[in-house]
Amino acid sequence: MKRVASVIGLPAENRAEYERYHSAVWPAVLDRLARSNVHNYSIYRHGELLFSYFEYTGDDYEADMAAIAADPETQRWWAVQMPLQRPLDDRAEGEWWKELPEVFHTD
């Protein structure tokens, strides 16, 4: 299993709208995540920073992430969410959410 954590900014003026959307994520988006082996997905907010965590249980991470990115309903969801978010300046090339390195884990 691969654990993935990432962060992105969320300006205070977008908080209510972002949280409203995430109180009822579109079923097709959730289905695509599950079919792409993404489980235990959580997003937390601290002030103007969002932290996400999920567990990937498949065997071809790149292909599964590509399937998510190619999904029309997910693309529509992202089109609504992206204007609400503010990517961090120090994210890697090609990232929207900045992926974080794992420094500790215990079961």
C-alpha positions as CSV (number, residue, x, y, z in Angstrom):
1,M,0.0,0.0,0.0
2,K,1.2,3.5,-0.8
3,R,0.2,6.4,1.5
4,V,0.0,9.8,-0.1
5,A,-0.2,13.1,1.7
6,S,-0.4,16.6,0.1
7,V,-1.2,20.2,0.8
8,I,-2.7,23.2,-1.0
9,G,-3.9,26.6,0.0
10,L,-7.5,27.5,0.5
11,P,-8.2,31.3,0.8
12,A,-10.5,32.1,3.6
13,E,-13.1,33.6,1.2
14,N,-13.4,30.2,-0.5
15,R,-13.7,28.1,2.6
16,A,-17.5,27.9,2.9
17,E,-18.0,27.0,-0.8
18,Y,-15.2,24.4,-0.7
19,E,-16.5,22.8,2.4
20,R,-20.1,22.8,1.0
21,Y,-19.0,20.9,-2.1
22,H,-17.0,18.4,0.0
23,S,-20.0,17.7,2.2
24,A,-21.6,16.0,-0.8
25,V,-18.8,14.9,-3.2
26,W,-20.3,13.8,-6.5
27,P,-20.9,10.0,-6.5
28,A,-19.2,9.5,-9.9
29,V,-16.0,11.2,-8.6
30,L,-16.0,8.9,-5.5
31,D,-16.7,5.9,-7.8
32,R,-13.7,6.7,-10.0
33,L,-11.4,7.0,-7.0
34,A,-12.5,3.6,-5.7
35,R,-12.1,2.0,-9.1
36,S,-8.6,3.5,-9.2
37,N,-7.7,1.9,-5.9
38,V,-7.8,5.1,-3.8
39,H,-9.1,4.5,-0.3
40,N,-9.3,6.1,3.1
41,Y,-9.2,9.5,1.5
42,S,-9.4,12.5,3.9
43,I,-9.0,16.2,3.6
44,Y,-8.4,18.4,6.7
45,R,-8.2,22.2,6.9
46,H,-6.0,24.3,9.1
47,G,-6.6,27.9,8.6
48,E,-5.9,28.6,4.9
49,L,-4.2,25.2,4.3
50,L,-5.7,21.9,3.2
51,F,-4.1,18.6,4.0
52,S,-5.1,15.5,2.1
53,Y,-4.3,11.9,2.8
54,F,-5.2,8.7,1.0
55,E,-4.1,5.1,0.6
56,Y,-3.4,3.6,-2.7
57,T,-3.9,-0.2,-2.9
58,G,-3.4,-0.9,-6.6
59,D,-0.3,-2.1,-8.4
60,D,0.1,0.6,-11.1
61,Y,-0.1,4.0,-9.4
62,E,0.6,6.0,-12.6
63,A,-2.0,4.3,-14.6
64,D,-4.6,4.6,-11.9
65,M,-3.9,8.3,-11.5
66,A,-4.1,8.8,-15.3
67,A,-7.5,7.1,-15.3
68,I,-8.7,9.5,-12.6
69,A,-7.3,12.5,-14.6
70,A,-9.0,11.3,-17.8
71,D,-12.4,10.8,-16.3
72,P,-14.8,13.4,-17.6
73,E,-16.8,13.8,-14.3
74,T,-13.6,14.1,-12.3
75,Q,-12.4,16.8,-14.8
76,R,-15.7,18.6,-14.3
77,W,-15.2,18.4,-10.5
78,W,-11.7,19.7,-10.7
79,A,-12.9,22.6,-12.9
80,V,-15.1,23.6,-10.0
81,Q,-12.6,23.0,-7.3
82,M,-9.4,24.5,-8.8
83,P,-10.5,28.1,-8.8
84,L,-11.1,27.8,-5.0
85,Q,-7.6,26.5,-4.3
86,R,-4.2,28.2,-4.2
87,P,-1.3,25.9,-5.1
88,L,1.9,26.4,-3.0
89,D,4.8,28.1,-4.7
90,D,7.2,25.3,-3.8
91,R,5.3,22.5,-5.3
92,A,7.0,20.2,-7.8
93,E,6.7,20.8,-11.6
94,G,3.4,19.4,-12.7
95,E,1.8,19.2,-9.3
96,W,-1.3,21.0,-8.2
97,W,-1.4,19.7,-4.6
98,K,2.1,19.6,-3.2
99,E,3.0,16.0,-2.3
100,L,4.6,15.6,1.1
101,P,7.4,13.1,2.0
102,E,6.5,10.6,4.7
103,V,8.9,11.0,7.7
104,F,7.2,8.6,10.1
105,H,4.6,5.8,10.2
106,T,3.5,3.2,12.6
107,D,0.6,0.7,12.4
